[in-house]
């Protein structure tokens, strides 16, 4: 192994691995598509198309990941979804 390869190997080993969490949105029989879409745009900064797709997935599959990131980044957003009457959790 050359010196250059050894240095590259050492650098790769020192990379920090950050655990990504997800906000999962669950289906309910209470909220309208419009409310879910508007909330995802406001809280999760989705585009209209992203929010529409997520709302359809939630409706037909029962749940959908709507945002990923570090726990502290997601905590406030998940709280806002819950305050808006949606069913969500961080996993």
VOBA-1610 file (N, C-alpha, C; in pm, whole numbers, padded with zeros to 5 digits, always signed):
BEGIN
Unk+00086-00118+00000Unk+00000+00000+00000Unk+00090+00123+00000Unk+00061+00214-00090Unk+00141+00335-00098Unk+00101+00433+00012Unk+00184+00532+00032Unk+00157+00635+00134Unk+00028+00709+00101Unk+00005+00739-00026Unk-00116+00810-00068Unk-00241+00727-00035Unk-00237+00596-00063Unk-00352+00510-00032Unk-00377+00503+00118Unk-00270+00499+00196Unk-00284+00493+00342Unk-00349+00620+00395Unk-00309+00735+00343Unk-00368+00863+00385Unk-00517+00866+00349Unk-00554+00824+00228Unk-00694+00821+00188Unk-00775+00727+00277Unk-00716+00614+00311Unk-00785+00519+00398Unk-00810+00580+00535Unk-00711+00648+00590Unk-00725+00712+00720Unk-00833+00821+00717Unk-00839+00898+00611Unk-00939+01003+00598Unk-01079+00944+00593Unk-01099+00837+00519Unk-01230+00774+00509Unk-01276+00720+00643Unk-01187+00666+00721Unk-01221+00611+00851Unk-01266+00720+00947Unk-01214+00841+00932Unk-01245+00949+01025Unk-01373+01024+00991Unk-01442+00990+00883Unk-01567+01058+00850Unk-01671+01031+00957Unk-01745+01134+00990Unk-01850+01121+01091Unk-01978+01073+01024Unk-02040+00975+01084Unk-02166+00923+01033Unk-02279+00985+01116Unk-02369+01056+01049Unk-02482+01119+01115Unk-02606+01036+01088Unk-02674+00995+01194Unk-02796+00916+01179Unk-02908+01006+01131Unk-02966+00969+01020Unk-03080+01044+00969Unk-03209+00984+01025Unk-03296+01069+01067Unk-03429+01029+01114Unk-03530+01070+01007Unk-03652+01023+01023Unk-03759+01054+00928Unk-03884+01098+01001Unk-03955+01194+00942Unk-04090+01222+00988Unk-04182+01138+00900Unk-04259+01052+00966Unk-04356+00969+00894Unk-04494+01026+00920Unk-04565+01054+00812Unk-04702+01104+00819Unk-04797+00987+00798Unk-04899+00977+00883Unk-04995+00867+00876Unk-05131+00914+00826Unk-05202+00822+00765Unk-05335+00850+00714Unk-05434+00865+00829Unk-05533+00948+00809Unk-05645+00957+00901Unk-05771+00985+00820Unk-05882+00978+00884Unk-06009+01000+00815Unk-06065+01138+00845Unk-05980+01227+00897Unk-06025+01358+00942Unk-05985+01470+00847Unk-05858+01474+00810Unk-05804+01588+00735Unk-05829+01575+00585Unk-05853+01689+00523Unk-05874+01691+00378Unk-05739+01691+00307Unk-05742+01653+00180Unk-05621+01658+00098Unk-05563+01799+00098Unk-05649+01898+00082Unk-05603+02037+00077Unk-05530+02078+00205Unk-05584+02037+00319Unk-05520+02071+00447Unk-05383+02004+00458Unk-05376+01877+00423Unk-05249+01804+00430Unk-05147+01869+00336Unk-05188+01896+00215Unk-05099+01957+00116Unk-05050+02093+00163Unk-05140+02179+00208Unk-05102+02312+00255Unk-05006+02304+00374Unk-05031+02210+00464Unk-04946+02194+00582Unk-04807+02144+00544Unk-04799+02049+00452Unk-04668+01999+00408Unk-04587+02108+00340Unk-04654+02192+00263Unk-04585+02303+00197Unk-04531+02400+00302Unk-04613+02433+00400Unk-04574+02531+00502Unk-04469+02475+00598Unk-04492+02357+00650Unk-04407+02303+00757Unk-04282+02234+00703Unk-04299+02153+00599Unk-04187+02072+00548Unk-04120+02134+00426Unk-04169+02251+00386Unk-04114+02322+00271Unk-04118+02239+00143Unk-04226+02162+00127Unk-04247+02085+00005Unk-04291+02177-00108Unk-04264+02134-00230Unk-04327+02199-00345Unk-04470+02149-00350Unk-04552+02212-00431Unk-04690+02166-00447Unk-04693+02021-00493Unk-04607+01988-00588Unk-04604+01852-00643Unk-04563+01750-00537Unk-04461+01782-00457Unk-04418+01691-00350Unk-04531+01669-00250Unk-04595+01776-00210Unk-04702+01766-00111Unk-04819+01685-00165Unk-04854+01704-00291Unk-04962+01627-00351Unk-04927+01479-00355Unk-04804+01447-00397Unk-04761+01307-00405Unk-04761+01241-00268Unk-04710+01312-00167Unk-04710+01257-00032Unk-04852+01232+00019Unk-04942+01325-00008Unk-05079+01307+00040Unk-05146+01187-00028Unk-05116+01164-00153Unk-05172+01047-00224Unk-05112+00918-00168Unk-04981+00917-00145Unk-04917+00798-00089Unk-04974+00767+00049Unk-04989+00870+00133Unk-05046+00850+00267Unk-05187+00794+00256Unk-05265+00846+00164Unk-05404+00801+00148Unk-05412+00653+00110Unk-05328+00612+00015Unk-05338+00475-00036Unk-05250+00374+00038Unk-05138+00418+00091Unk-05045+00325+00159Unk-05055+00332+00311Unk-05118+00437+00363Unk-05133+00450+00508Unk-05028+00535+00576Unk-04914+00553+00509Unk-04808+00636+00567Unk-04708+00675+00459Unk-04629+00778+00490Unk-04528+00826+00395Unk-04423+00907+00471Unk-04297+00887+00437Unk-04192+00971+00492Unk-04200+01107+00422Unk-04212+01213+00502Unk-04228+01347+00444Unk-04107+01437+00463Unk-04015+01399+00553Unk-03894+01479+00574Unk-03789+01392+00643Unk-03663+01409+00603Unk-03554+01336+00667Unk-03449+01435+00716Unk-03375+01395+00817Unk-03269+01480+00870Unk-03233+01441+01011Unk-03153+01525+01075Unk-03116+01502+01213Unk-03236+01527+01304Unk-03239+01458+01417Unk-03354+01464+01507Unk-03391+01606+01545Unk-03292+01686+01585Unk-03321+01824+01628Unk-03382+01908+01516Unk-03341+01882+01393Unk-03395+01951+01276Unk-03543+01916+01254Unk-03579+01791+01285Unk-03715+01743+01258Unk-03813+01768+01372Unk-03763+01783+01493Unk-03849+01790+01611Unk-03954+01901+01600Unk-03913+02020+01565Unk-04006+02133+01554Unk-04106+02110+01441Unk-04059+02057+01330Unk-04148+02032+01216Unk-04254+01928+01251Unk-04213+01822+01318Unk-04310+01720+01357Unk-04414+01779+01453Unk-04369+01860+01547Unk-04460+01925+01640Unk-04562+02012+01565Unk-04516+02085+01464Unk-04606+02170+01385Unk-04708+02086+01309Unk-04667+01971+01257Unk-04762+01882+01189Unk-04868+01834+01287Unk-04825+01797+01407Unk-04919+01752+01510Unk-05014+01864+01551Unk-04962+01986+01565Unk-05044+02101+01601Unk-05148+02131+01493Unk-05116+02097+01369Unk-05209+02119+01258Unk-05312+02006+01248Unk-05306+01911+01340Unk-05405+01804+01342Unk-05367+01681+01260Unk-05244+01677+01210Unk-05200+01561+01133Unk-05140+01458+01229Unk-05133+01336+01181Unk-05077+01227+01261Unk-04938+01195+01207Unk-04834+01221+01292Unk-04697+01205+01245Unk-04608+01167+01363Unk-04493+01108+01329Unk-04393+01079+01432Unk-04256+01076+01369Unk-04154+01092+01454Unk-04016+01082+01408Unk-03968+00940+01436Unk-03913+00878+01333Unk-03859+00742+01349Unk-03713+00741+01310
//
